[in-house]
Amino acid sequence: MSAPPPSSGGARDALRADLAGCEGHHFARGSWGGEFHPDFRPQAADVVVGEHWGSSGFANTDLDFQLKQHGITYVAVVRLLAETCVEATARFAMELGYHVTLVRGATAALSPERMHAAHELTGPTYVHAIVTTAELVTAFQDAQS
């Protein structure tokens, strides 16, 4: 990807910052950000959805197909970045009819202001719930008992 064109400022500069992150392919296969943490490596029976280069985890992947094949209707969205990939994936999930949960403490943003916007301003317009990591873990534990 080549560098974005010069800008006069404003919203275009915010987009330029996001595009600059794409130039480095921070999550490319074989890079530090593109590998599973050793504690979370897929197990033999796990389904792994192929990588994507857009913002949404649904676009150009088989994620929707895999979730539907397994009867999953609730998704909890975590990871990087709250104001781009997490938001795009959560919005896409909502539009596909999933019950969407954002998880505080399990997402990151480029600034505290962007995290605030993702969880307090825009998140409530497209998700069904915003919970803490502890609340999500407790819900999983309760569901198993």
Beta strands, then each sheet from edge to edge (+ up, - down):
strand 1: 74-80
strand 2: 99-108
strand 3: 129-132
sheet 1: 1+ 2+ 3+
end
